[in-house]
Amino acid sequence: MLIAMATIAFATSCSKEESVSPVAGENQVSISFAYEEPTATTRTFFNSTATAEAWEKSLSTVTIYAFKTSGEILVERVFNSIEVVSKRATFAIPSTKVGDNCEFYAVANMVTSGITSKSDLLAQIENSNTYNGEFGVVNTSGVRASGFLMSGTVLQAIASGKTNVAITLKRTVAKVAIETSISPSFYAKYAGDIRVNSATISRSATTSNVISQATLRTGAMNLTLSQSSNLKSNKFQNLFYIFENSTLVGDSKVTISLNATYDRDGNFETIEDQVPVTYLVKMDGAINGEIMRNGYYRLQVNIVGLIGSDVEVSVTVADWETTATQSVNVGE
């Protein structure tokens, strides 16, 4: 599925390719990657489809690593700018023969260094979340200068003649979109009006493995991000990118705080009759509080009252790969 991720296809062959100088006794690896070209315009915010935006799937750098199953590195190959654009590179892979299993890894939009073994690569972490900003920015462009960090891996045996290998790239971050509405039942119970000023996401992971692993290195679960809410068509919008985490329960779950103001007469120009209200939403994630890398989580929040502990949430986790939703009513 190319709408939510990139697929890198490898073709290995012992024959000479015009784009390389063959090395005697070494297999030649011809690598091409298929990638759906981004559409010219952005999709509507909170769209239920998992299609990635152009800036969410752009590639600036690609590095390929091949390891023996013992973890010894066979080759590290950095695509040059022409190869990234043409989506093709051919190079030698030494010390292999037909039938040998190789572990191929791809890392996009991050320059790694000092990789001498598979354990070195697996130890690489992303320890700075640089994807977030104001809504008007993150909803129309990427904040991280080099693009979204992506990686993937596959185990493949070297075949006779040509070996085709495909690696699926996944972003290290998950996408969290929040859309907050005011329920008609709120206005039936209260005079005046309420507006959401900002959203804060807290108790999120501070680090993430570059390469997906069974045991996640999340660092401290204390990352906090805040963003002013955007108002469109009477709905308040927020958008964040956060690192993955495994199962969480209760108060340890990633938490969304909606910071609102209730105005008794509905005139927000006067502040004497205003009351601050905070609504808390615990993220269920895919299941049991789990947030998956490359996931797209849509939180539909419906404000029904003034008590911050009472919430009604409809959550859609429409992963860039899979789908789910969470809906919440908040208030009494």
Secondary structure, DSSP 8 states (H G I E B T S, - for coil): --SSSEEEEEEEESS--TTS---TT-EEEEEEEE-----SS---TT-SS----GGGS--S-EEEEEEETTSBEEEEEE--HHHHHHTEEEEEE-S--TT-EEEEEEEES-------BHHHHHT-EE--------HHHHTTS-SSTT---EEEEEEEE--SSEEEEEEEEEESEEEEEEEEEE-HHHHHH-SSEEEEEEEEEEEE-S-EESS--SS-----S-EEEEEE-EEETTEEEEEEEEE-B----GGGS-EEEEEEEEETTS-TT--TTEEEEEEEEE--BTTTTBB-TT-EEEEEEEE-SS-TT--EEEEEE--SSS--EEEEEE--
